Amino acid sequence: MMAKKNEAVEVEKQEVAAAEEAAASDLLVDTFWNQYETSLARARQLREVQEEAFMTAFKELVQFNKQYRKSVASLYEQSKKTNLELAKGVMQNISDRKAGKSAEEARAMDYEQVTKQLKEVTMQLEKLALTPVKSAFSIIDQLEDNVEKSAESYLAYARERRAAWQQVTNEYVKQARKVNHQVVDRVSEKSKELVKA
């Protein structure tokens, strides 16, 4: 009876030791796979943050370029207005000098007509000169908008593709963890059998 009791205690000790061994090996396997999954999640999050940073920087660059072009166009318009006002002042000054002379009133009227025609020609030339600049700015704006839309759509496509692969990867990790547990359990059982033999 005592021998059976000692055997029962011995079997119980072996079972406890085996359970502790299995718990330790399971803990090791779980720790390994938990660290792997944490690293994978961090890498995914870092990629998302980098993509968002890229898009933000790109959008800010496009916005800066648009503001810069708007400033250049505004500067051109301002200089055009200043030149026009200067020309008006000079012409007014000349016509004031000539207004004092009655004999030359006919010439002054001709001069005003020529001045008016010159202003119209100048304005048309300015429009012609400004047209290529405006169209170039317009083309650049359209190009930047298209590049921005393309980058956004590519980013969305890449994220969708990654999301699909993430499901596969997650399932693979789940299966690998399960297989790893099974291998550890088998090795543990086989080592116990070898020790018993």
ABEGO torsion letter per residue (X at the ends): XAAAAAAAAAAAAAAAAAAAAAAAAAAAAAAAAAAAAAAAAAAAAAAAAAAAAAAAAAAAAAAAAAAAAAAAAAAAAAAAAAAAAAAAAAAAAAAAAAAABAAAAAAAAAAAAAAAAAAAAAAAAAAAAAAAAAAAAAAAAAAAAAAAAAAAAAAAAAAAAAAAAAAAAAAAAAAAAAAAAAAAAAAAAAAAAAAAX
